[in-house]
Amino acid sequence: MIISAKFVTSLKKFDKDFSSNISEVVFLGRSNVGKSSLINSLCKQKNLAKSSSTPGKTQLINFFEVLCEKDKEKFNIHFIDLPGFGYAKVSKNVKEEWNIYLDEFLKLRTSIKLFIHLIDSRHTSLELDQYLDNYLKGFLRPDQKIIKVFTKCDKLNQSEKTKLKNNFKEAILVSNLNKIGFEELESEIIKQVLGL
C-alpha cells in the first residue's frame, strides 16, 4: 500500500552521482497518455506530478520518493516520471538529444526494477507503442519486468474492454476519472519491487 510520496529531484540525464539503493519504477509512454495524472492518483495526491497542457513539455526525468507498506513493513521506492515519447513542440536536435539521454538513463540505471508502459486504451496498436515495447525488451534484465497499463479506460464500452483484455492478457486497465484499476496496479508494483 502506498502511504505517502514527495518530489525528490529532476535530472536532465543519467547521473552516476545520484545513485539509489532503493528499487525504482519508471513510468513511460507517449506524450499526453496521462503519466502525471496516473502517478498523482497512485500516490493519492492531486499535484505531486505536474501535468502540462502542452504535450511533450516535460523535458526532465522527475524522481518521487514513495513510502509503501506491506505486511506492516514500511519501505521506500522511487517513482520516475519520464518525458513523453513522440509528439513534442521542440526542434529535431533537442528531440535527438532527449532520445540519447533517455536511452542512456534506462540502460545504465541499475536500480530500475519495473517499467510501466502506459498506452491509451483507445489506441492500442500505435507504431510508437510497439517500438517502445520492442525497445524495452531489447535490454530487459532478468530482475526487471514490463507492465502494460491502459489509460482512459472509461472511454471504452464493455465489449471494447473485453477485447482489450483478450488481446493483452496481463494488461491493467485504469481510469483517472473513475479511479478504476489503481489497487491492482499498486499491488503489482509492490509485488515486483519486493521480488515476490
C-alpha beads as a LAMMPS data file, in Angstrom:
LAMMPS data file: protein, C-alpha beads

196 atoms
195 bonds

1 atom types
1 bond types

-500.0 500.0 xlo xhi
-500.0 500.0 ylo yhi
-500.0 500.0 zlo zhi

Masses

1 110.0

Atoms # bond

1 1 1 0.000 0.000 0.000
2 1 1 1.254 3.487 -0.867
3 1 1 1.218 5.755 2.199
4 1 1 2.811 8.989 1.023
5 1 1 5.021 10.492 -1.661
6 1 1 7.195 13.538 -2.200
7 1 1 9.171 15.089 -5.041
8 1 1 12.934 14.437 -4.777
9 1 1 14.735 15.891 -7.798
10 1 1 14.802 16.346 -11.575
11 1 1 17.643 15.210 -13.811
12 1 1 18.326 16.017 -17.438
13 1 1 20.215 12.762 -17.994
14 1 1 21.826 9.788 -16.229
15 1 1 23.935 10.947 -13.281
16 1 1 26.149 8.322 -11.657
17 1 1 26.481 10.577 -8.583
18 1 1 22.732 10.378 -7.987
19 1 1 22.692 6.692 -7.131
20 1 1 19.899 4.837 -5.425
21 1 1 19.893 1.901 -3.056
22 1 1 16.117 1.544 -3.329
23 1 1 14.055 -0.047 -6.082
24 1 1 12.800 2.212 -8.841
25 1 1 9.695 2.184 -11.028
26 1 1 9.733 4.038 -14.358
27 1 1 6.556 5.396 -15.950
28 1 1 6.861 5.863 -19.680
29 1 1 4.647 6.284 -22.701
30 1 1 3.859 8.712 -25.447
31 1 1 3.029 12.335 -24.716
32 1 1 -0.483 13.013 -23.415
33 1 1 -1.126 9.401 -22.313
34 1 1 -1.757 10.510 -18.717
35 1 1 1.512 9.704 -16.882
36 1 1 1.375 12.590 -14.402
37 1 1 -2.314 12.003 -13.623
38 1 1 -1.656 8.309 -13.049
39 1 1 1.257 8.995 -10.655
40 1 1 -0.894 11.505 -8.771
41 1 1 -3.774 9.016 -8.470
42 1 1 -1.485 6.200 -7.305
43 1 1 0.075 8.469 -4.675
44 1 1 -3.324 9.931 -3.717
45 1 1 -2.090 13.484 -4.306
46 1 1 -3.501 15.990 -6.773
47 1 1 -0.412 17.994 -7.709
48 1 1 2.582 15.756 -6.990
49 1 1 3.490 15.200 -10.654
50 1 1 2.775 18.278 -12.744
51 1 1 0.884 17.617 -15.949
52 1 1 1.278 20.067 -18.782
53 1 1 -1.403 21.314 -21.140
54 1 1 1.249 21.221 -23.865
55 1 1 2.115 17.617 -24.842
56 1 1 5.845 16.988 -24.660
57 1 1 6.599 19.951 -22.406
58 1 1 8.014 17.779 -19.614
59 1 1 11.691 17.604 -20.544
60 1 1 13.253 16.328 -17.330
61 1 1 13.433 12.963 -15.557
62 1 1 11.472 13.536 -12.337
63 1 1 12.026 11.464 -9.179
64 1 1 9.469 10.943 -6.411
65 1 1 10.145 9.117 -3.153
66 1 1 7.206 6.874 -2.278
67 1 1 6.645 5.378 1.169
68 1 1 4.937 1.958 0.979
69 1 1 3.773 -0.648 3.447
70 1 1 3.384 -4.403 3.031
71 1 1 2.536 -6.749 5.943
72 1 1 3.272 -3.914 8.431
73 1 1 6.773 -3.440 6.968
74 1 1 7.493 0.050 5.621
75 1 1 9.914 0.734 2.773
76 1 1 10.690 3.426 0.192
77 1 1 10.773 3.198 -3.582
78 1 1 11.302 5.779 -6.319
79 1 1 8.711 6.570 -8.963
80 1 1 10.382 8.048 -12.048
81 1 1 8.329 10.140 -14.460
82 1 1 9.979 10.291 -17.882
83 1 1 9.385 12.849 -20.635
84 1 1 6.688 11.644 -23.058
85 1 1 7.815 9.968 -26.250
86 1 1 6.618 11.194 -29.608
87 1 1 4.838 14.451 -30.162
88 1 1 6.583 17.498 -28.725
89 1 1 6.931 21.067 -29.937
90 1 1 10.714 21.025 -29.899
91 1 1 13.414 21.044 -32.555
92 1 1 14.739 17.852 -34.111
93 1 1 18.121 18.382 -32.387
94 1 1 16.508 18.667 -28.951
95 1 1 14.448 15.533 -29.627
96 1 1 17.563 13.582 -30.650
97 1 1 19.366 14.774 -27.513
98 1 1 16.410 13.604 -25.338
99 1 1 16.473 10.183 -27.002
100 1 1 20.200 9.764 -26.309
101 1 1 19.773 10.851 -22.671
102 1 1 16.726 8.626 -22.079
103 1 1 18.375 5.615 -23.724
104 1 1 21.471 6.049 -21.547
105 1 1 19.380 6.573 -18.404
106 1 1 17.167 3.499 -18.912
107 1 1 20.081 1.183 -19.711
108 1 1 22.539 2.403 -17.041
109 1 1 20.188 2.931 -14.098
110 1 1 20.617 -0.429 -12.362
111 1 1 18.082 0.261 -9.591
112 1 1 15.137 0.182 -12.029
113 1 1 13.030 -2.913 -11.300
114 1 1 9.854 -2.124 -13.194
115 1 1 8.871 -0.347 -16.404
116 1 1 5.253 0.773 -16.541
117 1 1 4.393 1.302 -20.196
118 1 1 1.291 3.482 -20.428
119 1 1 -0.889 3.076 -23.504
120 1 1 -4.074 4.959 -24.398
121 1 1 -6.769 2.251 -24.309
122 1 1 -8.446 3.783 -27.391
123 1 1 -5.269 3.487 -29.491
124 1 1 -3.618 0.165 -28.682
125 1 1 -1.636 -0.535 -31.846
126 1 1 0.245 2.683 -32.482
127 1 1 3.667 2.241 -34.050
128 1 1 5.299 4.278 -31.272
129 1 1 3.983 1.938 -28.553
130 1 1 5.086 -1.150 -30.490
131 1 1 8.526 0.408 -30.913
132 1 1 8.709 1.231 -27.191
133 1 1 7.738 -2.327 -26.247
134 1 1 10.410 -3.856 -28.520
135 1 1 12.973 -1.309 -27.341
136 1 1 12.446 -2.164 -23.643
137 1 1 12.523 -5.904 -24.314
138 1 1 15.837 -5.381 -26.116
139 1 1 17.732 -4.658 -22.869
140 1 1 15.449 -6.011 -20.121
141 1 1 17.416 -7.709 -17.338
142 1 1 16.171 -10.856 -15.535
143 1 1 15.374 -8.783 -12.427
144 1 1 13.235 -6.332 -14.409
145 1 1 9.658 -6.500 -15.678
146 1 1 7.388 -4.513 -18.001
147 1 1 3.742 -3.917 -17.117
148 1 1 1.367 -2.578 -19.754
149 1 1 -1.167 -0.157 -18.294
150 1 1 -4.020 1.045 -20.479
151 1 1 -5.201 4.525 -19.521
152 1 1 -8.532 6.293 -20.095
153 1 1 -10.496 3.015 -19.985
154 1 1 -13.634 4.974 -19.001
155 1 1 -13.835 5.880 -22.719
156 1 1 -14.403 2.200 -23.668
157 1 1 -17.634 0.222 -23.617
158 1 1 -17.758 -3.257 -22.068
159 1 1 -17.115 -5.185 -25.287
160 1 1 -14.094 -2.973 -26.097
161 1 1 -12.695 -3.642 -22.601
162 1 1 -13.212 -7.408 -23.046
163 1 1 -11.450 -7.321 -26.425
164 1 1 -8.547 -5.367 -24.916
165 1 1 -8.145 -7.904 -22.092
166 1 1 -8.235 -10.775 -24.586
167 1 1 -5.527 -9.156 -26.710
168 1 1 -3.320 -8.220 -23.746
169 1 1 -3.710 -10.937 -21.105
170 1 1 -1.708 -9.245 -18.326
171 1 1 -2.934 -5.729 -19.045
172 1 1 -4.133 -3.463 -16.264
173 1 1 -6.897 -1.039 -17.235
174 1 1 -7.067 2.254 -15.361
175 1 1 -9.214 5.358 -15.367
176 1 1 -8.251 8.529 -13.520
177 1 1 -11.785 9.791 -13.941
178 1 1 -13.454 6.778 -12.275
179 1 1 -10.427 5.731 -10.157
180 1 1 -10.550 2.225 -11.657
181 1 1 -7.603 -0.193 -11.609
182 1 1 -5.333 1.605 -9.137
183 1 1 -5.488 -1.012 -6.369
184 1 1 -4.490 -3.718 -8.850
185 1 1 -1.642 -1.590 -10.205
186 1 1 -0.428 -0.647 -6.726
187 1 1 -0.375 -4.293 -5.670
188 1 1 1.505 -5.306 -8.858
189 1 1 4.123 -2.572 -8.325
190 1 1 4.787 -3.599 -4.722
191 1 1 4.928 -7.294 -5.654
192 1 1 7.529 -6.603 -8.342
193 1 1 9.799 -4.290 -6.322
194 1 1 9.814 -6.781 -3.450
195 1 1 10.570 -9.631 -5.869
196 1 1 7.501 -11.639 -4.849

Bonds

1 1 1 2
2 1 2 3
3 1 3 4
4 1 4 5
5 1 5 6
6 1 6 7
7 1 7 8
8 1 8 9
9 1 9 10
10 1 10 11
11 1 11 12
12 1 12 13
13 1 13 14
14 1 14 15
15 1 15 16
16 1 16 17
17 1 17 18
18 1 18 19
19 1 19 20
20 1 20 21
21 1 21 22
22 1 22 23
23 1 23 24
24 1 24 25
25 1 25 26
26 1 26 27
27 1 27 28
28 1 28 29
29 1 29 30
30 1 30 31
31 1 31 32
32 1 32 33
33 1 33 34
34 1 34 35
35 1 35 36
36 1 36 37
37 1 37 38
38 1 38 39
39 1 39 40
40 1 40 41
41 1 41 42
42 1 42 43
43 1 43 44
44 1 44 45
45 1 45 46
46 1 46 47
47 1 47 48
48 1 48 49
49 1 49 50
50 1 50 51
51 1 51 52
52 1 52 53
53 1 53 54
54 1 54 55
55 1 55 56
56 1 56 57
57 1 57 58
58 1 58 59
59 1 59 60
60 1 60 61
61 1 61 62
62 1 62 63
63 1 63 64
64 1 64 65
65 1 65 66
66 1 66 67
67 1 67 68
68 1 68 69
69 1 69 70
70 1 70 71
71 1 71 72
72 1 72 73
73 1 73 74
74 1 74 75
75 1 75 76
76 1 76 77
77 1 77 78
78 1 78 79
79 1 79 80
80 1 80 81
81 1 81 82
82 1 82 83
83 1 83 84
84 1 84 85
85 1 85 86
86 1 86 87
87 1 87 88
88 1 88 89
89 1 89 90
90 1 90 91
91 1 91 92
92 1 92 93
93 1 93 94
94 1 94 95
95 1 95 96
96 1 96 97
97 1 97 98
98 1 98 99
99 1 99 100
100 1 100 101
101 1 101 102
102 1 102 103
103 1 103 104
104 1 104 105
105 1 105 106
106 1 106 107
107 1 107 108
108 1 108 109
109 1 109 110
110 1 110 111
111 1 111 112
112 1 112 113
113 1 113 114
114 1 114 115
115 1 115 116
116 1 116 117
117 1 117 118
118 1 118 119
119 1 119 120
120 1 120 121
121 1 121 122
122 1 122 123
123 1 123 124
124 1 124 125
125 1 125 126
126 1 126 127
127 1 127 128
128 1 128 129
129 1 129 130
130 1 130 131
131 1 131 132
132 1 132 133
133 1 133 134
134 1 134 135
135 1 135 136
136 1 136 137
137 1 137 138
138 1 138 139
139 1 139 140
140 1 140 141
141 1 141 142
142 1 142 143
143 1 143 144
144 1 144 145
145 1 145 146
146 1 146 147
147 1 147 148
148 1 148 149
149 1 149 150
150 1 150 151
151 1 151 152
152 1 152 153
153 1 153 154
154 1 154 155
155 1 155 156
156 1 156 157
157 1 157 158
158 1 158 159
159 1 159 160
160 1 160 161
161 1 161 162
162 1 162 163
163 1 163 164
164 1 164 165
165 1 165 166
166 1 166 167
167 1 167 168
168 1 168 169
169 1 169 170
170 1 170 171
171 1 171 172
172 1 172 173
173 1 173 174
174 1 174 175
175 1 175 176
176 1 176 177
177 1 177 178
178 1 178 179
179 1 179 180
180 1 180 181
181 1 181 182
182 1 182 183
183 1 183 184
184 1 184 185
185 1 185 186
186 1 186 187
187 1 187 188
188 1 188 189
189 1 189 190
190 1 190 191
191 1 191 192
192 1 192 193
193 1 193 194
194 1 194 195
195 1 195 196
